[in-house]
Amino acid sequence: MIDLRVDLGKNLVLSNPVLTASGTFGYGDELVEILDINRFGGIVTKSLSLEPRIGNPSPRIVETVSGMINSIGLANIGLEAFLEQKKPFLRELNCKVIVNIAAKTEEEFGTVIQKLDNEDWIAGYEINVSCPNVKEGGIAFGTDSQVLDRLTQTLRKTTKRFLIIKLSPNVTDIAAMAKIVQDNGADAVSLINTVYGAAIDIYTRKPKINTIIGGLSGPAIKPIAVANIIKVQNSVDIPIIGIGGISSGEDVVEFILAGASAVQLGTINFMNPYAVNDILEFLRVYMKQQKLMSISDLIGRFEK
């Protein structure tokens, strides 16, 4: 028997190591007619804020070589509509549901979590620290060590649920940031969020997205993601959830060997929403070939 289960600790066990990445899979119900959502070990919802957000003006997404640049601006339906419209679907899933949360202040993060904490169908929270903290002059929560330190402390006191901090690669030392959130009680880190990217139309001479600079994702950033996972794996003991350009079963194994306990599929969902099926089949075949019984035996096992 091939065992794809992953135990992230604190009673959070995934049926397999493959999750969806926030912002690339909506709330899951949008794809239910073409895909069995329960094939995933879990889904991470589109970022949720206290109030609805319209997001940035168009154009706000553009395809690039081996990836895409987006500047969606955390557009979402807001907490009240989320519980009213998405809860009926999400609570019936067999896979784990992790709610990604975005906010402008520490207080707003705390308020959203407090209002969700009574919902027994939620397995945990992923905190988007790439959003700007308006009380700190617009600086992203995840780029200032003191701000990240304080936020993680606050959220750890707010909830006993599984707490994941999603880290940005756009910092000097991502390993140091991961150590900060571990020391302040986070149960896991997910990385990487998008890297800065821009594209210019050579005929109009104008940027291809409204905000000029956005977040680059897709296969182009995979080596960056793998490198950052290796850096963080050497600095923390909590689980790492790997993100960044994963498109195949081979990619998943590479991330796990680098130190990830689980992974998230992002940009590939736009290209091939059925990718999870091929990935799970590859993992089973690969493990059989390698004479492995448990996927967990691969975590961090690359040879240095």
C-alpha positions in Angstrom: 0.0 0.0 0.0 1.3 3.4 -1.0 0.7 6.0 1.7 0.3 9.6 0.4 -0.9 10.9 3.7 1.0 13.8 5.3 0.8 14.7 9.0 1.5 18.4 9.4 1.0 18.2 13.2 -1.6 19.5 15.5 -4.2 17.0 14.2 -3.9 18.3 10.6 -3.5 15.2 8.4 -3.8 15.6 4.6 -4.9 12.6 2.5 -2.1 13.6 0.1 0.5 16.4 -0.1 -1.2 18.4 -2.9 -3.2 21.5 -2.1 -4.5 24.4 -4.2 -2.8 27.8 -4.0 -4.8 30.7 -2.8 -6.1 32.9 -5.6 -5.7 30.3 -8.3 -8.7 28.1 -7.5 -11.4 30.5 -6.3 -13.3 28.9 -3.5 -13.5 25.5 -5.1 -17.2 25.6 -6.1 -16.3 27.3 -9.4 -14.6 24.1 -10.7 -16.8 21.4 -9.0 -18.5 20.5 -12.3 -15.3 19.6 -14.1 -13.1 18.2 -11.3 -13.4 16.2 -8.1 -12.2 18.7 -5.6 -11.7 15.9 -3.0 -8.7 14.6 -5.1 -6.7 17.4 -3.4 -5.4 16.9 0.1 -6.9 20.3 0.8 -7.9 23.6 -0.7 -6.6 27.0 0.3 -9.3 29.5 -0.5 -8.9 32.8 -2.3 -7.7 35.5 0.0 -10.5 36.6 2.4 -10.8 40.1 3.9 -13.2 41.5 6.4 -15.0 43.7 3.9 -15.4 43.0 0.1 -12.6 44.2 -2.1 -12.9 45.2 -5.8 -9.2 44.8 -6.4 -7.1 46.7 -8.9 -8.3 48.0 -12.2 -7.8 46.1 -15.4 -5.6 45.0 -17.0 -4.4 43.1 -14.0 -3.1 39.8 -15.4 -0.8 39.0 -18.3 0.8 35.8 -19.6 4.6 35.7 -19.8 7.2 33.2 -21.0 6.8 30.3 -18.6 4.5 32.1 -16.2 2.2 35.0 -15.7 2.1 38.4 -13.9 -0.9 39.3 -11.8 -1.9 42.4 -9.8 -5.4 41.3 -8.8 -5.3 43.4 -5.6 -6.8 40.7 -3.3 -10.3 41.1 -4.9 -12.8 39.0 -2.9 -16.4 38.8 -1.7 -15.7 39.6 2.0 -16.3 37.7 5.2 -20.1 38.0 5.4 -20.7 36.8 1.8 -18.1 34.1 2.2 -20.0 32.5 5.1 -23.3 33.0 3.4 -22.4 31.9 -0.1 -19.4 29.6 0.2 -19.8 27.8 3.5 -22.5 25.4 2.3 -20.2 24.0 -0.3 -16.9 24.1 1.6 -18.3 22.4 4.7 -19.3 19.3 2.7 -15.8 18.7 1.2 -13.9 15.6 2.4 -10.5 17.3 1.9 -9.2 19.9 4.3 -10.3 23.5 4.0 -7.7 26.2 4.8 -8.8 29.8 4.7 -6.3 32.3 3.4 -6.7 35.7 5.1 -5.6 39.2 4.0 -6.0 42.4 5.9 -4.8 46.0 6.2 -4.1 45.9 10.0 -3.3 43.4 12.7 -6.7 44.1 14.2 -8.5 43.2 11.0 -6.6 39.9 10.8 -7.7 39.2 14.3 -11.3 40.1 13.7 -11.6 37.8 10.6 -10.1 34.9 12.6 -12.4 35.5 15.6 -15.5 35.4 13.3 -14.3 32.2 11.6 -13.1 30.3 14.7 -16.6 28.9 15.5 -16.8 27.2 12.1 -15.9 23.6 12.7 -15.3 22.8 9.0 -12.2 25.0 8.8 -8.9 23.1 9.3 -6.7 26.2 9.6 -5.7 29.6 8.3 -3.0 30.8 5.9 -2.0 34.3 6.6 -1.1 36.5 3.6 1.7 38.7 4.9 2.3 40.3 1.5 -0.6 42.7 1.8 0.3 46.3 2.9 -0.1 47.3 6.6 -1.8 50.7 6.4 -0.8 51.6 10.0 2.8 51.1 9.1 2.8 53.4 6.1 1.8 50.7 3.6 4.8 48.3 4.3 4.0 44.7 3.7 3.6 42.7 6.9 6.1 40.1 5.7 8.9 42.4 4.8 9.5 43.9 8.2 10.8 41.5 10.9 9.3 43.5 13.8 5.9 43.8 12.2 5.9 40.1 11.3 7.0 39.2 14.8 4.2 41.2 16.4 1.5 39.9 13.9 2.4 36.3 14.5 2.3 36.7 18.2 -1.1 38.4 18.0 -2.6 35.7 15.8 -1.2 32.9 17.8 -3.0 34.3 20.9 -6.2 34.8 18.8 -6.7 31.1 17.7 -5.7 27.6 18.6 -6.3 26.5 15.0 -3.5 25.5 12.6 -1.7 28.7 11.7 0.3 29.0 8.4 2.2 32.1 7.6 2.7 32.6 3.8 6.1 34.1 3.2 7.3 36.5 0.5 10.6 35.9 -1.4 11.0 39.6 -1.8 13.1 40.0 1.4 16.8 39.9 2.3 16.6 36.7 4.4 13.5 34.5 4.1 15.0 31.9 6.5 15.2 34.6 9.2 11.6 35.5 8.6 10.6 31.8 8.9 12.5 31.5 12.2 10.6 34.5 13.5 7.2 33.1 12.8 8.2 29.7 14.2 9.4 31.3 17.4 6.1 33.1 17.8 4.0 30.0 17.5 3.2 29.5 13.8 2.4 25.8 13.0 3.8 26.0 9.4 5.1 28.3 6.7 4.1 28.3 3.1 6.5 29.7 0.5 7.0 31.3 -1.9 4.6 33.9 -2.7 5.1 35.6 -6.1 8.3 37.5 -7.1 8.2 41.0 -8.5 7.7 41.1 -12.3 6.8 43.6 -15.0 6.1 43.5 -18.8 6.0 46.3 -21.4 4.2 46.3 -24.7 6.9 47.4 -27.2 4.3 48.9 -29.6 2.2 51.0 -27.2 5.2 51.5 -24.9 2.8 51.0 -22.0 3.0 48.4 -19.1 0.9 45.3 -19.7 -0.8 45.5 -16.2 -2.3 48.6 -14.6 0.0 48.7 -11.6 3.1 48.4 -13.8 4.8 45.9 -11.4 3.0 42.8 -10.2 3.6 39.3 -9.0 5.3 36.7 -11.3 4.2 33.1 -10.9 4.5 29.9 -12.9 7.3 27.6 -14.0 9.7 30.5 -14.3 10.0 30.9 -10.5 10.3 27.2 -9.6 14.1 27.2 -9.1 13.7 30.3 -6.9 11.1 28.5 -4.8 13.2 25.4 -4.5 16.2 27.4 -3.3 14.1 29.3 -0.7 12.7 26.0 0.6 16.2 24.7 1.1 17.2 27.8 2.9 14.2 27.7 5.2 14.4 23.9 5.8 17.8 24.4 7.4 16.4 27.1 9.8 13.1 25.8 11.1 11.5 22.6 12.5 7.9 23.4 11.5 6.5 22.0 8.3 7.1 23.9 5.0 4.4 24.0 2.3 6.0 24.6 -1.0 4.6 26.9 -3.7 6.0 28.2 -7.0 5.8 26.9 -10.5 4.8 23.3 -9.7 3.4 21.7 -12.9 4.0 18.0 -12.6 4.6 15.0 -10.3 8.3 15.4 -10.9 8.1 19.0 -9.5 6.2 17.8 -6.5 8.9 15.2 -5.7 11.6 17.9 -6.1 9.9 20.2 -3.7 9.4 17.4 -1.1 13.1 16.3 -1.4 14.1 20.0 -0.9 12.2 20.0 2.4 8.5 20.6 1.8 6.0 18.5 3.6 3.2 19.5 1.2 2.8 21.6 -1.9 0.3 24.0 -3.5 -0.7 24.1 -7.2 -1.1 27.6 -8.5 -0.6 28.8 -12.1 -1.0 25.3 -13.4 -4.6 25.3 -12.4 -5.2 27.9 -15.2 -3.4 25.8 -17.7 -4.6 22.4 -16.7 -7.2 22.1 -14.0 -6.8 18.3 -14.1 -3.1 18.4 -13.2 -3.8 17.0 -9.7 -4.9 13.7 -11.2 -1.7 13.2 -13.2 0.4 14.3 -10.2 -1.2 11.8 -7.8 -0.8 9.0 -10.3 2.9 9.9 -10.8 3.5 9.9 -7.1 2.2 6.4 -6.7 4.2 5.1 -9.6 7.4 6.9 -8.5 7.1 5.6 -4.9 6.5 2.0 -6.1 9.6 2.3 -8.3 11.6 3.7 -5.4 10.3 1.0 -3.1 8.9 3.6 -0.7 5.8 3.1 1.4 5.2 6.6 2.7 5.5 10.0 0.9 6.8 11.4 4.2 10.0 9.4 3.8 11.0 11.8 1.0 10.8 15.0 3.0 14.1 16.8 3.0 16.0 13.7 1.7 18.0 15.2 -1.1 21.7 14.4 -0.9 23.9 17.4 -0.2 
